[in-house]
Amino acid sequence: MNNIFTLPISLDKSNVMQYLDRINKYSSNISEEVIINCSEVEDIDSAGIALLVELSQYKTKYKFVNLSISIQNLCHLYQISFDK
């Protein structure tokens, strides 16, 4: 089974809860690590960053890939690390 979940172009307060629900449903049927692909994300606000932080609390379940420079910069600003 494919274990990659790709986030949308825009990840903000208007859709973050919807994507949290989708990711949880998607990953509930997968026993291995789920790759969260951030390559499509162009627009992210604090709610989107909060979603990434929430998911990162499950370090054995999710791995983030293709974080854009803007996401990396926001994470640095907020002192957030997604390293395992």
GUVOSE-350695 format. One record per residue: residue in one letter; residue number from 1; x, y, z of N, C-alpha, C, CB in turn. Coordinates in steps of 0.1 Angstrom, whole numbers, plus 5000, padded with zeros to 4 digits. Glycine has a CB too. Example, Ala and Ser with C-alpha at 12.3 -4.5 7.8 and 13.67 -1.06 7.14 Angstrom:
# residues 2
@residuo = a | num = 1 | neast = 5132 | nnorth = 4943 | nup = 5078 | caeast = 5123 | canorth = 4955 | caup = 5078 | ceast = 5132 | cnorth = 4967 | cup = 5078 | cbeast = 5113 | cbnorth = 4955 | cbup = 5090
@residuo = s | num = 2 | neast = 5128 | nnorth = 4978 | nup = 5071 | caeast = 5137 | canorth = 4989 | caup = 5071 | ceast = 5129 | cnorth = 5000 | cup = 5079 | cbeast = 5141 | cbnorth = 4994 | cbup = 5057
# end
This chain:
# residues 84
@residuo = m | num = 1 | neast = 5008 | nnorth = 4988 | nup = 5000 | caeast = 5000 | canorth = 5000 | caup = 5000 | ceast = 5009 | cnorth = 5012 | cup = 5000 | cbeast = 4990 | cbnorth = 5000 | cbup = 5012
@residuo = n | num = 2 | neast = 5005 | nnorth = 5023 | nup = 4993 | caeast = 5012 | canorth = 5035 | caup = 4992 | ceast = 5011 | cnorth = 5042 | cup = 5006 | cbeast = 5006 | cbnorth = 5044 | cbup = 4981
@residuo = n | num = 3 | neast = 5022 | nnorth = 5046 | nup = 5011 | caeast = 5022 | canorth = 5052 | caup = 5024 | ceast = 5026 | cnorth = 5067 | cup = 5024 | cbeast = 5032 | cbnorth = 5045 | cbup = 5034
@residuo = i | num = 4 | neast = 5023 | nnorth = 5074 | nup = 5012 | caeast = 5026 | canorth = 5088 | caup = 5011 | ceast = 5013 | cnorth = 5096 | cup = 5010 | cbeast = 5035 | cbnorth = 5090 | cbup = 4998
@residuo = f | num = 5 | neast = 5013 | nnorth = 5106 | nup = 5019 | caeast = 5001 | canorth = 5115 | caup = 5019 | ceast = 5007 | cnorth = 5129 | cup = 5015 | cbeast = 4994 | cbnorth = 5116 | cbup = 5033
@residuo = t | num = 6 | neast = 5001 | nnorth = 5134 | nup = 5004 | caeast = 5006 | canorth = 5147 | caup = 4999 | ceast = 4997 | cnorth = 5158 | cup = 5004 | cbeast = 5007 | cbnorth = 5147 | cbup = 4983
@residuo = l | num = 7 | neast = 5002 | nnorth = 5168 | nup = 5010 | caeast = 4994 | canorth = 5180 | caup = 5015 | ceast = 4991 | cnorth = 5189 | cup = 5003 | cbeast = 5002 | cbnorth = 5188 | cbup = 5025
@residuo = p | num = 8 | neast = 4980 | nnorth = 5197 | nup = 5005 | caeast = 4976 | canorth = 5206 | caup = 4994 | ceast = 4984 | cnorth = 5218 | cup = 4992 | cbeast = 4961 | cbnorth = 5210 | cbup = 4996
@residuo = i | num = 9 | neast = 4981 | nnorth = 5226 | nup = 4981 | caeast = 4988 | canorth = 5238 | caup = 4979 | ceast = 4987 | cnorth = 5248 | cup = 4990 | cbeast = 4983 | cbnorth = 5244 | cbup = 4965
@residuo = s | num = 10 | neast = 4975 | nnorth = 5249 | nup = 4995 | caeast = 4972 | canorth = 5258 | caup = 5006 | ceast = 4968 | cnorth = 5250 | cup = 5019 | cbeast = 4960 | cbnorth = 5268 | cbup = 5002
@residuo = l | num = 11 | neast = 4975 | nnorth = 5253 | nup = 5030 | caeast = 4973 | canorth = 5247 | caup = 5042 | ceast = 4971 | cnorth = 5258 | cup = 5053 | cbeast = 4984 | cbnorth = 5237 | cbup = 5046
@residuo = d | num = 12 | neast = 4958 | nnorth = 5261 | nup = 5056 | caeast = 4956 | canorth = 5272 | caup = 5065 | ceast = 4943 | cnorth = 5269 | cup = 5073 | cbeast = 4954 | cbnorth = 5285 | cbup = 5057
@residuo = k | num = 13 | neast = 4939 | nnorth = 5279 | nup = 5080 | caeast = 4928 | canorth = 5278 | caup = 5090 | ceast = 4915 | cnorth = 5273 | cup = 5083 | cbeast = 4926 | cbnorth = 5290 | cbup = 5097
@residuo = s | num = 14 | neast = 4914 | nnorth = 5276 | nup = 5070 | caeast = 4902 | canorth = 5272 | caup = 5063 | ceast = 4901 | cnorth = 5257 | cup = 5060 | cbeast = 4900 | cbnorth = 5279 | cbup = 5050
@residuo = n | num = 15 | neast = 4912 | nnorth = 5250 | nup = 5061 | caeast = 4912 | canorth = 5236 | caup = 5057 | ceast = 4920 | cnorth = 5226 | cup = 5066 | cbeast = 4916 | cbnorth = 5234 | cbup = 5043
@residuo = v | num = 16 | neast = 4926 | nnorth = 5232 | nup = 5076 | caeast = 4936 | canorth = 5224 | caup = 5084 | ceast = 4928 | cnorth = 5213 | cup = 5092 | cbeast = 4943 | cbnorth = 5233 | cbup = 5094
@residuo = m | num = 17 | neast = 4917 | nnorth = 5215 | nup = 5097 | caeast = 4909 | canorth = 5204 | caup = 5104 | ceast = 4905 | cnorth = 5193 | cup = 5095 | cbeast = 4897 | cbnorth = 5210 | cbup = 5112
@residuo = q | num = 18 | neast = 4901 | nnorth = 5197 | nup = 5083 | caeast = 4897 | canorth = 5187 | caup = 5073 | ceast = 4909 | cnorth = 5178 | cup = 5069 | cbeast = 4892 | cbnorth = 5195 | cbup = 5060
@residuo = y | num = 19 | neast = 4921 | nnorth = 5184 | nup = 5068 | caeast = 4933 | canorth = 5176 | caup = 5065 | ceast = 4938 | cnorth = 5168 | cup = 5076 | cbeast = 4944 | cbnorth = 5185 | cbup = 5060
@residuo = l | num = 20 | neast = 4936 | nnorth = 5173 | nup = 5088 | caeast = 4940 | canorth = 5165 | caup = 5100 | ceast = 4931 | cnorth = 5152 | cup = 5100 | cbeast = 4938 | cbnorth = 5173 | cbup = 5113
@residuo = d | num = 21 | neast = 4918 | nnorth = 5154 | nup = 5098 | caeast = 4909 | canorth = 5142 | caup = 5097 | ceast = 4913 | cnorth = 5133 | cup = 5086 | cbeast = 4894 | cbnorth = 5147 | cbup = 5095
@residuo = r | num = 22 | neast = 4916 | nnorth = 5138 | nup = 5074 | caeast = 4919 | canorth = 5130 | caup = 5063 | ceast = 4932 | cnorth = 5122 | cup = 5066 | cbeast = 4921 | cbnorth = 5138 | cbup = 5050
@residuo = i | num = 23 | neast = 4942 | nnorth = 5128 | nup = 5071 | caeast = 4955 | canorth = 5122 | caup = 5074 | ceast = 4953 | cnorth = 5111 | cup = 5085 | cbeast = 4965 | cbnorth = 5132 | cbup = 5079
@residuo = n | num = 24 | neast = 4945 | nnorth = 5114 | nup = 5095 | caeast = 4942 | canorth = 5104 | caup = 5105 | ceast = 4935 | cnorth = 5092 | cup = 5100 | cbeast = 4934 | cbnorth = 5110 | cbup = 5117
@residuo = k | num = 25 | neast = 4925 | nnorth = 5094 | nup = 5091 | caeast = 4918 | canorth = 5083 | caup = 5085 | ceast = 4927 | cnorth = 5075 | cup = 5075 | cbeast = 4906 | cbnorth = 5088 | cbup = 5077
@residuo = y | num = 26 | neast = 4935 | nnorth = 5082 | nup = 5068 | caeast = 4944 | canorth = 5076 | caup = 5058 | ceast = 4954 | cnorth = 5067 | cup = 5066 | cbeast = 4952 | cbnorth = 5086 | cbup = 5050
@residuo = s | num = 27 | neast = 4960 | nnorth = 5072 | nup = 5077 | caeast = 4970 | canorth = 5065 | caup = 5084 | ceast = 4965 | cnorth = 5054 | cup = 5093 | cbeast = 4979 | cbnorth = 5075 | cbup = 5092
@residuo = s | num = 28 | neast = 4952 | nnorth = 5054 | nup = 5096 | caeast = 4947 | canorth = 5044 | caup = 5105 | ceast = 4948 | cnorth = 5030 | cup = 5099 | cbeast = 4933 | cbnorth = 5047 | cbup = 5109
@residuo = n | num = 29 | neast = 4949 | nnorth = 5029 | nup = 5086 | caeast = 4949 | canorth = 5016 | caup = 5080 | ceast = 4963 | cnorth = 5012 | cup = 5076 | cbeast = 4940 | cbnorth = 5016 | cbup = 5067
@residuo = i | num = 30 | neast = 4973 | nnorth = 5020 | nup = 5080 | caeast = 4987 | canorth = 5017 | caup = 5076 | ceast = 4995 | cnorth = 5015 | cup = 5089 | cbeast = 4993 | cbnorth = 5029 | cbup = 5068
@residuo = s | num = 31 | neast = 5002 | nnorth = 5003 | nup = 5089 | caeast = 5010 | canorth = 5000 | caup = 5101 | ceast = 5024 | cnorth = 5006 | cup = 5100 | cbeast = 5011 | cbnorth = 4985 | cbup = 5103
@residuo = e | num = 32 | neast = 5029 | nnorth = 5009 | nup = 5088 | caeast = 5042 | canorth = 5015 | caup = 5087 | ceast = 5042 | cnorth = 5030 | cup = 5088 | cbeast = 5049 | cbnorth = 5010 | cbup = 5074
@residuo = e | num = 33 | neast = 5053 | nnorth = 5036 | nup = 5087 | caeast = 5055 | canorth = 5050 | caup = 5088 | ceast = 5048 | cnorth = 5057 | cup = 5076 | cbeast = 5070 | cbnorth = 5055 | cbup = 5088
@residuo = v | num = 34 | neast = 5041 | nnorth = 5068 | nup = 5078 | caeast = 5034 | canorth = 5075 | caup = 5067 | ceast = 5043 | cnorth = 5087 | cup = 5064 | cbeast = 5020 | cbnorth = 5080 | cbup = 5072
@residuo = i | num = 35 | neast = 5046 | nnorth = 5088 | nup = 5051 | caeast = 5054 | canorth = 5100 | caup = 5046 | ceast = 5044 | cnorth = 5111 | cup = 5043 | cbeast = 5062 | cbnorth = 5096 | cbup = 5033
@residuo = i | num = 36 | neast = 5046 | nnorth = 5123 | nup = 5049 | caeast = 5038 | canorth = 5135 | caup = 5047 | ceast = 5046 | cnorth = 5143 | cup = 5037 | cbeast = 5035 | cbnorth = 5143 | cbup = 5060
@residuo = n | num = 37 | neast = 5042 | nnorth = 5143 | nup = 5025 | caeast = 5048 | canorth = 5150 | caup = 5014 | ceast = 5044 | cnorth = 5165 | cup = 5014 | cbeast = 5046 | cbnorth = 5144 | cbup = 5000
@residuo = c | num = 38 | neast = 5053 | nnorth = 5174 | nup = 5016 | caeast = 5049 | canorth = 5188 | caup = 5017 | ceast = 5053 | cnorth = 5196 | cup = 5004 | cbeast = 5056 | cbnorth = 5195 | cbup = 5028
@residuo = s | num = 39 | neast = 5056 | nnorth = 5189 | nup = 4993 | caeast = 5062 | canorth = 5195 | caup = 4981 | ceast = 5052 | cnorth = 5204 | cup = 4974 | cbeast = 5066 | cbnorth = 5185 | cbup = 4971
@residuo = e | num = 40 | neast = 5039 | nnorth = 5202 | nup = 4976 | caeast = 5028 | canorth = 5210 | caup = 4970 | ceast = 5025 | cnorth = 5223 | cup = 4977 | cbeast = 5016 | cbnorth = 5202 | cbup = 4967
@residuo = v | num = 41 | neast = 5028 | nnorth = 5223 | nup = 4990 | caeast = 5024 | canorth = 5234 | caup = 4999 | ceast = 5031 | cnorth = 5247 | cup = 4995 | cbeast = 5027 | cbnorth = 5231 | cbup = 5014
@residuo = e | num = 42 | neast = 5023 | nnorth = 5257 | nup = 4991 | caeast = 5029 | canorth = 5270 | caup = 4987 | ceast = 5024 | cnorth = 5281 | cup = 4997 | cbeast = 5024 | cbnorth = 5274 | cbup = 4973
@residuo = d | num = 43 | neast = 5012 | nnorth = 5279 | nup = 5003 | caeast = 5006 | canorth = 5288 | caup = 5012 | ceast = 5003 | cnorth = 5281 | cup = 5025 | cbeast = 4993 | cbnorth = 5295 | cbup = 5006
@residuo = i | num = 44 | neast = 5010 | nnorth = 5286 | nup = 5036 | caeast = 5008 | canorth = 5280 | caup = 5049 | ceast = 5007 | cnorth = 5291 | cup = 5059 | cbeast = 5019 | cbnorth = 5269 | cbup = 5052
@residuo = d | num = 45 | neast = 4998 | nnorth = 5290 | nup = 5069 | caeast = 4997 | canorth = 5299 | caup = 5080 | ceast = 5000 | cnorth = 5292 | cup = 5093 | cbeast = 4983 | cbnorth = 5306 | cbup = 5080
@residuo = s | num = 46 | neast = 4998 | nnorth = 5299 | nup = 5104 | caeast = 5001 | canorth = 5293 | caup = 5117 | ceast = 4993 | cnorth = 5281 | cup = 5120 | cbeast = 4999 | cbnorth = 5304 | cbup = 5128
@residuo = a | num = 47 | neast = 4981 | nnorth = 5280 | nup = 5114 | caeast = 4972 | canorth = 5268 | caup = 5116 | ceast = 4978 | cnorth = 5256 | cup = 5109 | cbeast = 4958 | cbnorth = 5271 | cbup = 5111
@residuo = g | num = 48 | neast = 4984 | nnorth = 5259 | nup = 5097 | caeast = 4991 | canorth = 5248 | caup = 5090 | ceast = 5003 | cnorth = 5243 | cup = 5097 | cbeast = 4994 | cbnorth = 5253 | cbup = 5076
@residuo = i | num = 49 | neast = 5011 | nnorth = 5253 | nup = 5102 | caeast = 5023 | canorth = 5249 | caup = 5110 | ceast = 5018 | cnorth = 5241 | cup = 5122 | cbeast = 5031 | cbnorth = 5262 | cbup = 5114
@residuo = a | num = 50 | neast = 5007 | nnorth = 5245 | nup = 5129 | caeast = 5002 | canorth = 5238 | caup = 5140 | ceast = 4998 | cnorth = 5223 | cup = 5137 | cbeast = 4990 | cbnorth = 5245 | cbup = 5146
@residuo = l | num = 51 | neast = 4993 | nnorth = 5222 | nup = 5125 | caeast = 4990 | canorth = 5208 | caup = 5120 | ceast = 5003 | cnorth = 5200 | cup = 5119 | cbeast = 4983 | cbnorth = 5208 | cbup = 5106
@residuo = l | num = 52 | neast = 5013 | nnorth = 5205 | nup = 5113 | caeast = 5026 | canorth = 5198 | caup = 5112 | ceast = 5031 | cnorth = 5194 | cup = 5126 | cbeast = 5036 | cbnorth = 5206 | cbup = 5104
@residuo = v | num = 53 | neast = 5030 | nnorth = 5204 | nup = 5135 | caeast = 5035 | canorth = 5202 | caup = 5149 | ceast = 5026 | cnorth = 5190 | cup = 5155 | cbeast = 5034 | cbnorth = 5214 | cbup = 5158
@residuo = e | num = 54 | neast = 5013 | nnorth = 5191 | nup = 5154 | caeast = 5005 | canorth = 5180 | caup = 5159 | ceast = 5009 | cnorth = 5167 | cup = 5154 | cbeast = 4990 | cbnorth = 5183 | cbup = 5156
@residuo = l | num = 55 | neast = 5011 | nnorth = 5166 | nup = 5141 | caeast = 5015 | canorth = 5153 | caup = 5135 | ceast = 5028 | cnorth = 5149 | cup = 5140 | cbeast = 5014 | cbnorth = 5154 | cbup = 5120
@residuo = s | num = 56 | neast = 5037 | nnorth = 5158 | nup = 5142 | caeast = 5051 | canorth = 5154 | caup = 5146 | ceast = 5051 | cnorth = 5149 | cup = 5160 | cbeast = 5060 | cbnorth = 5167 | cbup = 5146
@residuo = q | num = 57 | neast = 5041 | nnorth = 5150 | nup = 5168 | caeast = 5040 | canorth = 5144 | caup = 5181 | ceast = 5040 | cnorth = 5129 | cup = 5181 | cbeast = 5028 | cbnorth = 5149 | cbup = 5189
@residuo = y | num = 58 | neast = 5036 | nnorth = 5124 | nup = 5169 | caeast = 5035 | canorth = 5109 | caup = 5167 | ceast = 5048 | cnorth = 5105 | cup = 5159 | cbeast = 5022 | cbnorth = 5105 | cbup = 5159
@residuo = k | num = 59 | neast = 5059 | nnorth = 5107 | nup = 5165 | caeast = 5072 | canorth = 5106 | caup = 5158 | ceast = 5074 | cnorth = 5092 | cup = 5151 | cbeast = 5084 | cbnorth = 5108 | cbup = 5167
@residuo = t | num = 60 | neast = 5068 | nnorth = 5082 | nup = 5156 | caeast = 5070 | canorth = 5069 | caup = 5150 | ceast = 5060 | cnorth = 5066 | cup = 5138 | cbeast = 5068 | cbnorth = 5058 | cbup = 5160
@residuo = k | num = 61 | neast = 5051 | nnorth = 5075 | nup = 5137 | caeast = 5040 | canorth = 5074 | caup = 5126 | ceast = 5043 | cnorth = 5082 | cup = 5114 | cbeast = 5027 | cbnorth = 5077 | cbup = 5132
@residuo = y | num = 62 | neast = 5048 | nnorth = 5094 | nup = 5115 | caeast = 5049 | canorth = 5103 | caup = 5104 | ceast = 5063 | cnorth = 5108 | cup = 5101 | cbeast = 5040 | cbnorth = 5115 | cbup = 5106
@residuo = k | num = 63 | neast = 5066 | nnorth = 5109 | nup = 5089 | caeast = 5079 | canorth = 5115 | caup = 5084 | ceast = 5076 | cnorth = 5126 | cup = 5074 | cbeast = 5089 | cbnorth = 5104 | cbup = 5079
@residuo = f | num = 64 | neast = 5082 | nnorth = 5138 | nup = 5076 | caeast = 5079 | canorth = 5149 | caup = 5067 | ceast = 5090 | cnorth = 5150 | cup = 5057 | cbeast = 5078 | cbnorth = 5162 | cbup = 5075
@residuo = v | num = 65 | neast = 5086 | nnorth = 5151 | nup = 5044 | caeast = 5096 | canorth = 5153 | caup = 5033 | ceast = 5092 | cnorth = 5165 | cup = 5024 | cbeast = 5096 | cbnorth = 5140 | cbup = 5025
@residuo = n | num = 66 | neast = 5102 | nnorth = 5170 | nup = 5017 | caeast = 5100 | canorth = 5181 | caup = 5008 | ceast = 5095 | cnorth = 5193 | cup = 5014 | cbeast = 5091 | cbnorth = 5176 | cbup = 4997
@residuo = l | num = 67 | neast = 5100 | nnorth = 5197 | nup = 5026 | caeast = 5096 | canorth = 5209 | caup = 5033 | ceast = 5102 | cnorth = 5221 | cup = 5025 | cbeast = 5100 | cbnorth = 5210 | cbup = 5048
@residuo = s | num = 68 | neast = 5093 | nnorth = 5230 | nup = 5020 | caeast = 5098 | canorth = 5242 | caup = 5013 | ceast = 5107 | cnorth = 5251 | cup = 5022 | cbeast = 5086 | cbnorth = 5250 | cbup = 5007
@residuo = i | num = 69 | neast = 5114 | nnorth = 5259 | nup = 5015 | caeast = 5122 | canorth = 5269 | caup = 5023 | ceast = 5113 | cnorth = 5277 | cup = 5032 | cbeast = 5130 | cbnorth = 5278 | cbup = 5013
@residuo = s | num = 70 | neast = 5102 | nnorth = 5281 | nup = 5027 | caeast = 5093 | canorth = 5290 | caup = 5035 | ceast = 5088 | cnorth = 5282 | cup = 5048 | cbeast = 5081 | cbnorth = 5295 | cbup = 5027
@residuo = i | num = 71 | neast = 5085 | nnorth = 5269 | nup = 5046 | caeast = 5081 | canorth = 5261 | caup = 5058 | ceast = 5093 | cnorth = 5260 | cup = 5067 | cbeast = 5075 | cbnorth = 5248 | cbup = 5053
@residuo = q | num = 72 | neast = 5104 | nnorth = 5257 | nup = 5062 | caeast = 5116 | canorth = 5256 | caup = 5070 | ceast = 5119 | cnorth = 5269 | cup = 5078 | cbeast = 5128 | cbnorth = 5252 | cbup = 5062
@residuo = n | num = 73 | neast = 5117 | nnorth = 5280 | nup = 5071 | caeast = 5120 | canorth = 5293 | caup = 5078 | ceast = 5110 | cnorth = 5296 | cup = 5089 | cbeast = 5119 | cbnorth = 5304 | cbup = 5067
@residuo = l | num = 74 | neast = 5097 | nnorth = 5292 | nup = 5086 | caeast = 5087 | canorth = 5294 | caup = 5097 | ceast = 5090 | cnorth = 5285 | cup = 5109 | cbeast = 5073 | cbnorth = 5291 | cbup = 5091
@residuo = c | num = 75 | neast = 5094 | nnorth = 5273 | nup = 5106 | caeast = 5097 | canorth = 5263 | caup = 5117 | ceast = 5109 | cnorth = 5268 | cup = 5125 | cbeast = 5100 | cbnorth = 5249 | cbup = 5111
@residuo = h | num = 76 | neast = 5119 | nnorth = 5274 | nup = 5118 | caeast = 5130 | canorth = 5280 | caup = 5125 | ceast = 5126 | cnorth = 5291 | cup = 5134 | cbeast = 5141 | cbnorth = 5284 | cbup = 5115
@residuo = l | num = 77 | neast = 5117 | nnorth = 5300 | nup = 5128 | caeast = 5112 | canorth = 5312 | caup = 5135 | ceast = 5105 | cnorth = 5307 | cup = 5148 | cbeast = 5103 | cbnorth = 5320 | cbup = 5126
@residuo = y | num = 78 | neast = 5097 | nnorth = 5297 | nup = 5147 | caeast = 5089 | canorth = 5292 | caup = 5158 | ceast = 5097 | cnorth = 5281 | cup = 5167 | cbeast = 5076 | cbnorth = 5286 | cbup = 5154
@residuo = q | num = 79 | neast = 5109 | nnorth = 5279 | nup = 5163 | caeast = 5118 | canorth = 5269 | caup = 5170 | ceast = 5112 | cnorth = 5255 | cup = 5170 | cbeast = 5121 | cbnorth = 5274 | cbup = 5184
@residuo = i | num = 80 | neast = 5107 | nnorth = 5251 | nup = 5158 | caeast = 5101 | canorth = 5238 | caup = 5156 | ceast = 5111 | cnorth = 5229 | cup = 5148 | cbeast = 5087 | cbnorth = 5239 | cbup = 5150
@residuo = s | num = 81 | neast = 5112 | nnorth = 5217 | nup = 5153 | caeast = 5121 | canorth = 5207 | caup = 5146 | ceast = 5113 | cnorth = 5194 | cup = 5143 | cbeast = 5134 | cbnorth = 5204 | cbup = 5153
@residuo = f | num = 82 | neast = 5114 | nnorth = 5189 | nup = 5131 | caeast = 5107 | canorth = 5177 | caup = 5128 | ceast = 5117 | cnorth = 5165 | cup = 5127 | cbeast = 5100 | cbnorth = 5178 | cbup = 5115
@residuo = d | num = 83 | neast = 5129 | nnorth = 5167 | nup = 5132 | caeast = 5139 | canorth = 5156 | caup = 5133 | ceast = 5134 | cnorth = 5145 | cup = 5142 | cbeast = 5153 | cbnorth = 5161 | cbup = 5136
@residuo = k | num = 84 | neast = 5137 | nnorth = 5133 | nup = 5138 | caeast = 5134 | canorth = 5122 | caup = 5147 | ceast = 5144 | cnorth = 5119 | cup = 5157 | cbeast = 5131 | cbnorth = 5109 | cbup = 5139
# end
